[in-house]
Amino acid sequence: MAKRSKKYLDALKLVDRSKRYTLTEAVELAKKTSFVKFD
């Protein structure tokens, strides 16, 4: 099995898969859990 990065595992802890998020909550959560960095 592939090894997951530290940032991915940290982002995974923030998401509750059993909860339904509103649009604004989902966008905020997506911004918090974004682990890709571009210049």
N, C-alpha and C positions, 0 to 999 in steps of 0.2 A: 504494500500500500504506500502511496506517495506521502511524503512528509509535508505537513502544512507549516506555513511561516508563522512567526510570533504575532505579526500584525493581523493575520487572518484569524488566528485563534482568539485574539483579543476582541476582534469585531464580532465573532460568533457569540461571545458571551453577552454582548449587548442586545442581541436579537432574541425575542421570545416568539418561538414559532407557533405557539398555541394562541397568540393574541392577534386580533385583527386591528390593523393600524388605520387611522384616517389618512387622508392624502398628505396633510401638512406634517403629521407625525412620521409618515413613511419617508418623506423627502428629508426631514431633519435627521432621521436615522441613517438614511443613505449617505448623507454628507458626513456624519460622524464615523461611519464604518468604512468609508472610502480609504483604501490602503494603497492606492496607486499614486505615484508622484511623477508629475511631468514638469519640465522646465518651461 
